Structures are given as structure tokens and as C-alpha cells.
Amino acid sequence: STSLAPAAPLILAAKLTPPSLGDVIGRPRLHARLAEALASRVTLVRAEAGSGKTTLLADFVRRSSLPAAWLRVDARDRDPARFLAHLLAALRQPLPSLGLAADARLSAGGRPDEVAEALAADLVHTLAEELLLVLDDFQEAAASRDVGDAVTTLVESAPPGLRLCILSRSTPALPIAHWRARGQLTTVTAADLRFTPEEIAELYSRA
């Protein structure tokens, strides 16, 4: 893991909110599946483009009483400093006072895993209830070992109340098998996301 060059990346607010939704089809069976999956520390929603991952999670967040932070990852987030700066900004949406130690490490050019460890420590003192963190389009930055190290450190070190949901077109280079073996990970796949005949009928009736 490399040290980060001290920088102050421009925070793009559009990356920190779920997409706006119109009148989407209610999918209570999938919302129930997600609620069950989110009992795990990590939920991986893995499916190809256009499968409805983002819409499902955005609708779940909109309907749920669970506080949530959202980060839409893009290819520029392969830069770990940019990824971590936006991760901090996302978590500050529901937790405005979060991140003093992590900010200091990031500004000092600390290694990504060190920044993530400081962020986890900040969460221990700040997070009083459960919080859902959604990383949308995570495949865009999954090739960065430093980003993977930061996410792994956050999962391993954050308080139990943090629930991480990763949306990705592929399986990211994270310790997935290890987390699954420890009962810390649940996977939602393309097969789960497919519409049932009843949902298809509702879709056609609306069209």
C-alpha cells in the first residue's frame, strides 16, 4: 500500500446521493431479501449492467428507515486519495461530525489502509446506531489495490453497526471467501434480481 500525496480533491456532490427515481415497480420480495442480507456486515450485489442493482438499492434506501450513506464510484476513484475523500464526504451526509482523525491522516498523506483505520476509529466514537454504506458501481475502482485495502480495513475495523453494501458488475478483489466463511457476507446475484411473472405483469400493465 502506497502513501497518499497530500491533496484536497474536489468533492462532487452528485456522487453522494442515490439517483432520483420515478414511479418504480415495488419489489417487496427483494426488499425483504435485502433486509435479511443486511444483517451481515457486507452485502455484495453482483450482476451485469442494466440488471437493476442501483434502482433496487435506491428504492430500498428511499423506503427504509435505516440511515444511509451513498457513494457512486467512478474510474477516477482508482486514485485512493480521491476515493477516500469522497467516502468521508458520503459518510458525513448522515454523520456530519465524522472524520477528524481520518481527515488528518488523509491530509498528511498516510497510506490508504491507515486512513481507513482512522475512519473506523472515528466511527466507533460517532456511530450510535446502524448505518448503511452503499458503494455503487464499485467495479470502476476495484482494480486499485489501495482502494481494496482501504475497504477491507474499514470492514475489519469499523463498529458492528456499519453495514456495507457493494454494487458491482464483477466480484471485487476483496476477501470475499474469508468474509463468507466467517458469516460476514451475503451475496445477491442476477438470479435474485430477475423479475417474476407477477412483476412482469405489473410492468406491462403500467406501460
CORBELLIN-V706057 format. One record per residue. N is the residue number from 1. RES is the residue in three letters. SS is DSSP state (H for helix, E for strand, L for the rest). OMEGA is omega as a letter, one per 30 degrees, with the letter a starting at -180 (999 if undefined). Layout:
n | res | ss | omega
N | RES | SS | OMEGA
N | RES | SS | OMEGA
//
This chain:
n | res | ss | omega
1 | SER | L | a
2 | THR | L | l
3 | SER | E | a
4 | LEU | L | l
5 | ALA | L | l
6 | PRO | L | a
7 | ALA | L | l
8 | ALA | L | a
9 | PRO | L | l
10 | LEU | L | a
11 | ILE | L | l
12 | LEU | L | a
13 | ALA | H | a
14 | ALA | H | l
15 | LYS | H | a
16 | LEU | H | a
17 | THR | L | l
18 | PRO | L | l
19 | PRO | L | l
20 | SER | L | a
21 | LEU | L | l
22 | GLY | L | a
23 | ASP | L | a
24 | VAL | L | l
25 | ILE | L | l
26 | GLY | L | a
27 | ARG | L | a
28 | PRO | H | a
29 | ARG | H | l
30 | LEU | H | l
31 | HIS | H | l
32 | ALA | H | l
33 | ARG | H | l
34 | LEU | H | l
35 | ALA | H | l
36 | GLU | H | a
37 | ALA | H | a
38 | LEU | L | l
39 | ALA | L | l
40 | SER | L | l
41 | ARG | L | a
42 | VAL | E | l
43 | THR | E | l
44 | LEU | E | l
45 | VAL | E | a
46 | ARG | E | l
47 | ALA | L | a
48 | GLU | L | l
49 | ALA | L | l
50 | GLY | L | a
51 | SER | L | l
52 | GLY | L | a
53 | LYS | H | a
54 | THR | H | l
55 | THR | H | l
56 | LEU | H | a
57 | LEU | H | l
58 | ALA | H | l
59 | ASP | H | l
60 | PHE | H | l
61 | VAL | H | a
62 | ARG | H | a
63 | ARG | H | a
64 | SER | L | l
65 | SER | L | a
66 | LEU | L | l
67 | PRO | L | a
68 | ALA | E | l
69 | ALA | E | a
70 | TRP | E | l
71 | LEU | E | l
72 | ARG | E | a
73 | VAL | L | l
74 | ASP | L | a
75 | ALA | H | l
76 | ARG | H | l
77 | ASP | H | l
78 | ARG | H | l
79 | ASP | L | a
80 | PRO | H | l
81 | ALA | H | l
82 | ARG | H | l
83 | PHE | H | a
84 | LEU | H | l
85 | ALA | H | l
86 | HIS | H | l
87 | LEU | H | l
88 | LEU | H | a
89 | ALA | H | l
90 | ALA | H | a
91 | LEU | H | l
92 | ARG | H | l
93 | GLN | H | l
94 | PRO | H | a
95 | LEU | L | a
96 | PRO | L | a
97 | SER | L | a
98 | LEU | L | l
99 | GLY | L | a
100 | LEU | H | l
101 | ALA | H | l
102 | ALA | H | l
103 | ASP | H | a
104 | ALA | H | l
105 | ARG | H | a
106 | LEU | H | a
107 | SER | H | a
108 | ALA | L | l
109 | GLY | L | l
110 | GLY | L | l
111 | ARG | E | a
112 | PRO | H | l
113 | ASP | H | l
114 | GLU | H | l
115 | VAL | H | l
116 | ALA | H | l
117 | GLU | H | l
118 | ALA | H | l
119 | LEU | H | l
120 | ALA | H | l
121 | ALA | H | l
122 | ASP | H | a
123 | LEU | H | l
124 | VAL | H | a
125 | HIS | H | a
126 | THR | H | a
127 | LEU | L | a
128 | ALA | L | a
129 | GLU | L | l
130 | GLU | L | l
131 | LEU | E | l
132 | LEU | E | l
133 | LEU | E | a
134 | VAL | E | l
135 | LEU | E | a
136 | ASP | E | a
137 | ASP | L | a
138 | PHE | H | l
139 | GLN | H | a
140 | GLU | H | a
141 | ALA | L | a
142 | ALA | L | l
143 | ALA | L | a
144 | SER | L | l
145 | ARG | H | a
146 | ASP | H | l
147 | VAL | H | l
148 | GLY | H | l
149 | ASP | H | a
150 | ALA | H | a
151 | VAL | H | l
152 | THR | H | l
153 | THR | H | l
154 | LEU | H | l
155 | VAL | H | a
156 | GLU | H | a
157 | SER | H | a
158 | ALA | L | l
159 | PRO | L | a
160 | PRO | L | a
161 | GLY | L | l
162 | LEU | E | l
163 | ARG | E | a
164 | LEU | E | l
165 | CYS | E | a
166 | ILE | E | l
167 | LEU | E | a
168 | SER | E | l
169 | ARG | L | a
170 | SER | L | l
171 | THR | L | a
172 | PRO | L | l
173 | ALA | L | l
174 | LEU | L | a
175 | PRO | L | a
176 | ILE | H | a
177 | ALA | H | l
178 | HIS | H | l
179 | TRP | H | a
180 | ARG | H | a
181 | ALA | H | l
182 | ARG | L | l
183 | GLY | L | a
184 | GLN | L | a
185 | LEU | E | l
186 | THR | E | a
187 | THR | E | l
188 | VAL | E | a
189 | THR | E | l
190 | ALA | H | l
191 | ALA | H | l
192 | ASP | H | a
193 | LEU | H | a
194 | ARG | L | a
195 | PHE | L | l
196 | THR | L | l
197 | PRO | H | a
198 | GLU | H | l
199 | GLU | H | l
200 | ILE | H | l
201 | ALA | H | l
202 | GLU | H | l
203 | LEU | H | a
204 | TYR | H | l
205 | SER | H | l
206 | ARG | H | a
207 | ALA | L | 999
//
